[in-house]
Amino acid sequence: MLVKRLLDQSNARRVIVFSRDELKQSEMEQRFSAHPRYGVLRFFLGDVRDLDRLLMALRGVDFVVHAAAQKQIVAAEYNPIECIKTNVLGAENVVQACIRTGVTQAIALSTDKAVNPINLYGASKLASDKIFIAANNLSGADGTDFGIVRYGNVVSSRGSVVPLFRRLIDSGADHLPITDERMTRFWITLDQGVDFVVSCLRGMRPGEIHVPKIPSMRIIDLARAMAPGLPIKTVGIRPGEKLHEVLVSADEARRTVELDDRYIVRPDGFQPDLAEAPANCPWPKVAEGFEYRSDSNSQWIHPDGIRVLVQAA
């Protein structure tokens, strides 16, 4: 979706897709083969674990969106070093490659699970975020600007609960399993996520974490919306899973400002070389102790809206 947006709405001279998944690259190449700007597309097979390959791929690149991650919570707990190699060491490789090749701006995609993490995936993404923010001290005043975009669950993304429920419904399951009736999550559509990332290109200052204002959803409401007549069975919270998620913690509130469509978490005192928010900042700071939590959110998606959202996704 991001590639399509860049092809349709930008004058980029090159759009490079860097990943280790040759099948998806082949499918993407076929999908865009008839696009009038197909000629600007480049496909690089490679892994963020491989610094040399990254250095080769990023030559002459101005902007980088770093989305590579191992995201499966259970798989990360069972294979911790593999998760660390991709999510932590891979992030450091991206930073090094961006600085060495003179990239203008690099944005890493983060997750609500990086806030007060209780599983390895969340902890590895927290470490990745710290690496990206601290990289501004390494790149210098004229070097790469590094920032973070942090949002919640993407509707119908790989590994999310929506495809799971769909498979169960299509296979004739006699119930839908949910972990806890109280569970809530932040939700964002793929289109919204792409729009938000694009808005941060050129509009994000070094060291900032941008958090979109997005609605919450109760998992039990999602199950009822997708299969109104199907019984629901509570199966219990899995290890490493939270009842509710947080996008801005109370500790971050002291350096968080609010805009109409987002919160911005400014760099803390551990990044002294980064510019502090000016005293006459036009955006108000959030209240002391503020938390942006999925269970106390002011925006909610209710069953009717959920059905529309899932059908569109």
N, C-alpha and C positions, 0 to 999 in steps of 0.2 A: 504493500500500500504506500509506503514512503517512497519507493522507487517510482511508482506511477505518479505520485504527486510532484516529484521533482521533474519528471519528464514532461508532465502536462503544464506545470505552472512556473518553471524556472528556466533560466537561460544557461544552465550549467553546461560546460564544455565536455565534462566527463562525469558519469555517475558509476562508481565502482561498487560492485557487490563482492564482499570478501567473506567467505564462509567455507566450512569443510564439507558441506552437504552437496555433492555433485548432482544428485537427483533433483533437488529443489532448484539448483542453478539451471539445470537443463530445462526444467519445466518453466522457469521464469523466462529463459531465453526464448522458448517457443511462444509463450504468452505475449511477449512484447515484440516479436519479430515483425509484426505489421505496423507497429507504432511509427509515426513519421520521424521521431527522434531516436529511433532504435540505434542509430550509429554512434550515439554518445555512451552507450552502455558498455561496461567492461566487467568481466567475471573472473575473479581470482579465487582459485581453490587454495585454501590455507587455513591455519588454525592460529588463534590468538596466543597459543602457547609457543609459537615459533616466531621469535623476534626478527630473524633474518627475512622471513617471508613478509612480515608486516612492513619492514623497512622498504622492501621492494614494491609492495602494493601502494604505499602512501607517498611515493615520490610525486611531487607536483600537486598534491591534494590540499585543498583549502579548508574543508570542513569534514569532520568525522562524527558519526553517530555510532557509539559503541553499545551494541545490544547483545553481544555474545554472552551466554551464561548457561550454566547447568542449573536448572530450576526445580527439579523434582526433589521434594523434601525428603522422602523416604530413601531415594537413591543416593542422595548426598550423605545421609546418616550412615548408610551401608558402605559407601565408597568415599570417605571424607577427603582423602588426598587428591582424588580426581576432581572433586568439586573445587578444592583450593587451587589446583593447577590452572583451571579455567577461570574461575571467578576472581581470584586474588592475583596470582602470578600473571594471568592473562591481562588483567587490567594494568599491571605495572608494565608489561610489554607494550600495550597500546600507548601508554604515557611516554615511554622511551622513544617509540617510533614516531609519535607526533612531534616531540621536541626535536629529534634529530632531523626530521624531514621538513621542518618549518610549517607545520599545519597551523592555520589561523585560529581555529576553534574546535574543541572536542567536547561533545556532550555524552555522558554515560547515562543509560537508562537504569534506574533503580526501582525499588519496590517498597511497599509498606512493611514488608517483613524485615527490612534492614533497621527499622526503628525498634529499639529495645528487643533485640532478637532473642529467640528461645530455641532456635534450631540452627544447624550448620549453614544451611542455605542463607538464612537471614544474616548470620554472623559474617559469612563470606562476602555478602553484598555490602554490609557495613564497612568491612575492610576495603573493598573496592572503592566505595565512596570516599573514604578517608584518603586513599591513594590518589584519586582524581583531584580532590580539593587541595591536598598538599603539593600536587604537581605544579600549581601556580607559583610556588616559591622557587621551583627549579627552573621554570621556563623563562623567568625574567620579565621585565616590563615590555619587551618587544617580542616575546615568544608566544607560544600557544596559550590561549585562554581555555581553562578547563572548568566545566560545570556539570551539574547533576539535574536530571529530571526524575522526579519520584512520583509514581502513581500506583493505583491499586490493581485489582484483577481486570484483565481485558476480556470482555464478553466473547465467548466461543474460542478463546485462544487454546493452543495445544496444552492439554493437561488440566484445563479448568473443569469445573463441575458441569457446565452446560453440555459439552459433548458427551460426558458420562451419562447424564440423564437422558440425552437423546438416544444413545445406544441402548440403554435399558428399556426405554419406551418402545423403540423400534423392534427390539427382540422379544417383546411381549412379557416383560417382567411383571410380577404380581404386586410389586411395591417399589418405592424409591427410598434409598437409604440416605439419611442425613446424620451428621455427627452430633448435632445438638440443636434443639428447637430455638435456642436463644441466639445462635450464631449469626453475626452480621459481617458484611464485607463491603469495601468500596468497589464500585464498578465503573468502567470506562469502556466506550466502544473503540474499535481499532481506528476508525476515522477521527474520533476525538483525540486519541493518543497521538496520531500523526500530526494533526493540526497543532497540537500543543508543542510538540517537538519542533516543528517548523517555526512556530512563533518565538521559540527560544534562540534560534539561530540569529546571531547578530544582536539579539535583544537581551542577552544574559551577560551580567558582569562576572568576572573571574571569581570562582569560589562559591558561587551561589547555588542553592538547591531550590528549584522551582517545583511547586506542588499545585496541581490544578484543583479547583473546587469541583468535586464530582459527587454524585449521590451515593447513598448507601442502599443496601438491599438485605433483607432477611432471607437466609437460605431456605427456610421453610416456605416463604412466599414464592420463591423461585420454583420450588418443587410443585407447589399447588398450581402455579400459573402454567407450568409445562404439562402437567398431567392432573387436571382437576379431579378426576374420578379415581385416581390411584392411591391406595393407602401409603402412608409414610411410616418408615421404621427408623427409630433412633438407634444408631449403632455405636455412639460414643466418639469422643474426640481422639484423633490419632496422636501418637507421640510427636512432639514438636509443633503442634497446631494450636493456634490461639482461638479464644472464643470471639474476640473482636480485634480489629486491626487499628493501628495508629499511623497517620501520615505526618503529623507534626507533634513531637513530644512536648511535655511541659518544660523540660530542660531547654529545648530549642526555642521556646516561646520568647525568651528574653532577647533573642536576636532575629525575630520573625516579624515581617511587615505584611500587610494585607492589601491586595489589589482587588478589583472587581471580579476577576476570573481566577485568581491564584493567591497562594501564599509564597513568600520568598524567605528562605532561611539564609541569613547572611553569615559569612565566615566568622568563626570564633577567634579567641585570643591566641590560639595555636598557629594562626596564619598571620603573623604581624606584618608581613609585606603586602598583604592585600588591602585595598582601600576600604575603609570603614564607611558605612552609610552616612551621608552628610547630615549635619544637624538639622538642616531645613528640608529633610526628605519629605516629598509630597505624600508619601503613603504612611498611614498610621501603623504603629506597632500594635500587635495583638496584646491582650491583657495578660498580666502576670499569671502564670499557672495555666494558661490556655492549652488545650489539647485538641487536635483535630482527629477525632476518633470515629470509627464506623458506627458505634452504638449511640453517640450523642450528636451526630451530624444533623444539620438543619435541613438537608436535602435527602429525600427518600424516593425510591422507586417502588410503587405499590403494584399489586397483581396486574391491573390493566396495562400499566406502563411496561411491566416486565414482559408481557406477551408480545407487545409491539417491538420491544428491544430485541428479544430473542429471535423473533421472526425476521427482523431486519438483518441481524448478525448472521 
